[in-house]
């Protein structure tokens, strides 16, 4: 304690440096996470046409299992973090939250794909994922804010807690506002 009193300037400088490095570390880790989540290959015109046809085909037969990853990845098997990120990003279309970083359009094709992935793999929280996804597949988004927060909590969320469910008009506005960033 006496050393601190005698060397206030050095102690204060060290303390400020440690705090700054901590903030910098959090920012860098967040940027890396965002880049990993949001990076997806650019689709060619031909790819988007075939995806559009696949979308129409699979939406007409919702019970059909979808094997092609509709999120733009070439892999049909996903790590649990990928499942969480996709569900989290899709839930943003349905919920009120102060901050939203991930934007995945919620489609029946994507919901069916994730159901198939979760059913065919062993994830720690498979029951929770299937409960949410099956409700979404039936068009029930009445608990979308609670679904978002359950996923958000599993991801260690601290900012962007859902506070309610968007109305149909608010959802349309969200889709319009994020048109360029929704994947």
VMD Tcl script that draws the C-alpha trace (Angstrom):
set ca {
  {0.00 0.00 0.00}
  {2.86 2.37 0.74}
  {4.38 1.65 -2.67}
  {1.12 2.69 -4.33}
  {1.08 5.97 -2.39}
  {4.69 6.69 -3.30}
  {4.24 5.77 -6.98}
  {0.74 7.04 -7.77}
  {1.65 8.05 -11.32}
  {3.17 4.67 -12.20}
  {0.32 2.76 -10.58}
  {-2.32 4.89 -12.34}
  {-0.56 4.48 -15.69}
  {-0.40 0.71 -15.30}
  {-4.05 0.56 -14.27}
  {-5.14 2.67 -17.27}
  {-3.08 0.47 -19.64}
  {-4.63 -2.72 -18.25}
  {-8.16 -1.32 -18.63}
  {-7.45 -0.14 -22.20}
  {-5.99 -3.52 -23.15}
  {-9.07 -5.22 -21.71}
  {-11.41 -3.09 -23.80}
  {-9.27 -3.59 -26.88}
  {-9.33 -7.36 -26.31}
  {-13.13 -7.40 -26.05}
  {-13.46 -5.34 -29.24}
  {-11.07 -7.58 -31.20}
  {-12.78 -10.78 -30.04}
  {-16.20 -9.30 -30.93}
  {-14.95 -8.29 -34.40}
  {-13.55 -11.78 -35.00}
  {-16.81 -13.39 -33.90}
  {-18.88 -11.08 -36.12}
  {-16.64 -11.70 -39.11}
  {-16.83 -15.48 -38.64}
  {-20.62 -15.39 -38.30}
  {-21.42 -12.94 -41.07}
  {-18.98 -14.12 -43.73}
  {-20.64 -16.09 -46.47}
  {-19.66 -16.77 -50.05}
  {-21.06 -14.43 -52.69}
  {-23.66 -16.25 -54.72}
  {-23.69 -16.07 -58.47}
  {-26.82 -15.22 -60.45}
  {-27.16 -18.89 -61.36}
  {-26.94 -19.91 -57.67}
  {-29.63 -17.44 -56.63}
  {-31.95 -18.67 -59.37}
  {-31.53 -22.28 -58.27}
  {-31.94 -21.26 -54.59}
  {-35.13 -19.44 -55.52}
  {-36.46 -22.57 -57.24}
  {-35.42 -24.70 -54.26}
  {-37.15 -22.22 -51.94}
  {-40.43 -22.52 -53.84}
  {-40.18 -26.31 -54.05}
  {-39.38 -26.84 -50.36}
  {-41.92 -24.33 -49.12}
  {-44.64 -26.19 -50.96}
  {-43.65 -29.41 -49.20}
  {-42.70 -28.31 -45.69}
  {-42.46 -31.83 -44.28}
  {-39.72 -32.71 -46.77}
  {-36.19 -32.92 -45.32}
  {-33.83 -30.34 -46.76}
  {-30.24 -31.43 -47.24}
  {-28.68 -28.42 -49.02}
  {-27.62 -25.73 -46.57}
  {-29.84 -22.71 -47.33}
  {-27.55 -20.40 -45.33}
  {-24.91 -20.32 -48.06}
  {-22.44 -22.78 -46.57}
  {-21.43 -25.92 -48.44}
  {-21.74 -28.07 -45.34}
  {-24.98 -29.76 -44.34}
  {-23.54 -30.78 -40.96}
  {-23.17 -27.91 -38.50}
  {-21.38 -27.22 -35.25}
  {-23.70 -26.35 -32.38}
  {-22.45 -22.72 -32.52}
  {-23.60 -22.54 -36.16}
  {-27.08 -23.77 -35.23}
  {-27.23 -21.16 -32.45}
  {-26.02 -18.37 -34.75}
  {-28.54 -19.23 -37.47}
  {-31.44 -19.45 -35.02}
  {-30.34 -16.25 -33.27}
  {-30.04 -14.36 -36.55}
  {-33.44 -15.57 -37.78}
  {-35.14 -14.67 -34.51}
  {-34.20 -11.02 -35.03}
  {-36.86 -10.83 -37.73}
  {-39.50 -11.49 -35.09}
  {-38.32 -9.69 -31.94}
  {-37.84 -6.24 -30.44}
  {-34.26 -5.76 -29.22}
  {-32.07 -2.73 -28.79}
  {-29.12 -4.29 -30.65}
  {-29.19 -6.86 -33.46}
  {-25.96 -7.95 -35.13}
  {-26.96 -11.09 -37.00}
  {-29.54 -10.91 -39.75}
  {-30.74 -14.16 -41.34}
  {-34.06 -14.18 -43.13}
  {-36.43 -16.63 -41.52}
  {-37.75 -19.00 -44.17}
  {-39.53 -22.31 -43.97}
  {-36.64 -23.87 -45.91}
  {-34.12 -22.74 -43.30}
  {-36.30 -23.87 -40.40}
  {-36.78 -27.32 -41.98}
  {-33.04 -27.56 -42.71}
  {-32.17 -26.80 -39.07}
  {-34.75 -29.29 -37.81}
  {-33.13 -31.96 -39.99}
  {-29.64 -31.03 -38.80}
  {-30.60 -31.00 -35.13}
  {-32.47 -34.30 -35.43}
  {-29.53 -35.99 -37.15}
  {-26.83 -34.73 -34.76}
  {-26.34 -34.86 -31.02}
  {-26.25 -31.35 -29.64}
  {-26.20 -30.48 -25.96}
  {-29.50 -28.57 -26.18}
  {-31.23 -30.49 -29.02}
  {-34.55 -30.59 -27.16}
  {-34.62 -26.81 -26.78}
  {-33.65 -26.23 -30.43}
  {-36.32 -28.65 -31.69}
  {-38.97 -27.15 -29.42}
  {-38.25 -23.68 -30.85}
  {-37.82 -24.80 -34.47}
  {-40.96 -26.96 -34.50}
  {-43.00 -24.06 -33.10}
  {-41.56 -21.78 -35.78}
  {-42.29 -24.39 -38.47}
  {-45.94 -24.27 -37.41}
  {-45.92 -20.47 -37.72}
  {-46.10 -19.90 -33.95}
  {-43.87 -16.92 -33.09}
  {-45.76 -15.89 -29.95}
  {-42.73 -16.82 -27.82}
  {-40.09 -15.56 -30.28}
  {-38.70 -13.12 -27.69}
  {-38.31 -15.93 -25.14}
  {-36.82 -18.16 -27.87}
  {-34.35 -15.42 -28.81}
  {-33.34 -14.89 -25.18}
  {-32.87 -18.62 -24.56}
  {-30.47 -18.80 -27.54}
  {-28.88 -15.46 -26.61}
  {-28.24 -16.73 -23.05}
  {-26.60 -19.91 -24.35}
  {-24.29 -17.69 -26.39}
  {-23.41 -15.62 -23.32}
  {-25.34 -12.57 -24.52}
  {-24.98 -9.33 -22.61}
  {-26.35 -6.74 -25.07}
  {-29.47 -7.03 -27.21}
  {-31.92 -8.92 -25.01}
  {-35.31 -9.25 -26.71}
  {-38.05 -7.24 -25.03}
  {-41.06 -8.29 -27.08}
  {-42.41 -9.69 -30.34}
  {-42.68 -7.48 -33.42}
  {-46.05 -6.84 -35.02}
  {-46.50 -7.79 -38.68}
  {-45.95 -4.15 -39.69}
  {-42.80 -3.88 -37.53}
  {-41.45 -7.10 -39.03}
  {-42.00 -5.75 -42.56}
  {-40.19 -2.55 -41.54}
  {-37.30 -4.59 -40.07}
  {-36.96 -6.53 -43.35}
  {-37.00 -3.27 -45.30}
  {-34.53 -1.50 -42.99}
  {-32.04 -4.40 -43.11}
  {-32.53 -5.36 -46.74}
  {-28.80 -5.12 -47.56}
  {-27.56 -6.92 -44.46}
  {-30.03 -9.81 -44.22}
  {-28.52 -13.02 -45.46}
}
mol new
graphics top color blue
foreach p $ca { graphics top sphere $p radius 0.5 }
foreach p [lrange $ca 0 end-1] q [lrange $ca 1 end] { graphics top cylinder $p $q radius 0.2 }
display resetview
